[in-house]
Amino acid sequence: PYVMVCNHQASLDLMCMVEIMPDRCVPIAKKELLYMGTVGWACWLSGIIFINRQKRRDAIDVITQTARTMRHENVR
């Protein structure tokens, strides 16, 4: 398993990043994207993991659980 970190500057960058990501790669995005209409629905349907950057502890818990799942199932 590995983690790829990307700092995109616009919501359209996400579409380009999805094209170059390896198979079985799941992005983590800020929860605010979920509420951006069509972009939010597309992100949710594609399986993006959302974190709440306003609540640090919740964000850490989501990322920790994701890392455990990656290691346990040996997936990217």
C-alpha positions as semicolon CSV with decimal commas, in nm:
position;residue;x (nm);y (nm);z (nm)
1;P;0,000;0,000;0,000
2;Y;0,103;0,357;-0,055
3;V;-0,028;0,710;-0,019
4;M;-0,013;0,967;-0,298
5;V;-0,043;1,332;-0,193
6;C;-0,169;1,588;-0,445
7;N;-0,237;1,953;-0,385
8;H;-0,487;2,057;-0,647
9;Q;-0,584;2,422;-0,687
10;A;-0,925;2,392;-0,854
11;S;-1,210;2,142;-0,858
12;L;-1,137;2,063;-1,225
13;D;-0,791;1,939;-1,126
14;L;-0,959;1,648;-0,952
15;M;-1,077;1,508;-1,285
16;C;-0,722;1,515;-1,423
17;M;-0,585;1,350;-1,107
18;V;-0,839;1,069;-1,136
19;E;-0,714;0,993;-1,487
20;I;-0,349;0,949;-1,379
21;M;-0,407;0,763;-1,051
22;P;-0,326;0,392;-1,042
23;D;-0,606;0,134;-1,029
24;R;-0,761;0,073;-0,687
25;C;-0,648;0,414;-0,565
26;V;-0,901;0,605;-0,354
27;P;-0,857;0,978;-0,300
28;I;-0,923;1,160;0,026
29;A;-1,086;1,501;-0,009
30;K;-1,211;1,777;0,216
31;K;-1,573;1,739;0,318
32;E;-1,664;2,075;0,163
33;L;-1,640;1,916;-0,184
34;L;-1,936;1,697;-0,093
35;Y;-2,162;2,004;-0,096
36;M;-2,056;2,136;-0,440
37;G;-2,360;2,014;-0,635
38;T;-2,279;1,785;-0,925
39;V;-1,909;1,769;-0,833
40;G;-2,003;1,652;-0,484
41;W;-2,235;1,380;-0,611
42;A;-1,972;1,259;-0,859
43;C;-1,708;1,247;-0,584
44;W;-1,940;1,060;-0,349
45;L;-2,042;0,808;-0,615
46;S;-1,681;0,743;-0,713
47;G;-1,592;0,642;-0,357
48;I;-1,385;0,938;-0,242
49;I;-1,320;0,941;0,132
50;F;-1,418;1,275;0,282
51;I;-1,251;1,428;0,588
52;N;-1,369;1,719;0,798
53;R;-1,073;1,953;0,825
54;Q;-1,263;2,166;1,078
55;K;-1,256;1,880;1,332
56;R;-0,896;1,764;1,353
57;R;-0,966;1,457;1,566
58;D;-1,237;1,331;1,327
59;A;-1,006;1,378;1,029
60;I;-0,728;1,185;1,202
61;D;-0,971;0,904;1,289
62;V;-1,089;0,871;0,927
63;I;-0,736;0,865;0,791
64;T;-0,623;0,618;1,060
65;Q;-0,911;0,381;0,981
66;T;-0,834;0,406;0,610
67;A;-0,468;0,323;0,674
68;R;-0,565;0,021;0,886
69;T;-0,793;-0,107;0,611
70;M;-0,516;-0,058;0,352
71;R;-0,266;-0,252;0,560
72;H;-0,510;-0,526;0,667
73;E;-0,639;-0,596;0,315
74;N;-0,304;-0,515;0,149
75;V;-0,470;-0,283;-0,101
76;R;-0,377;0,054;-0,245
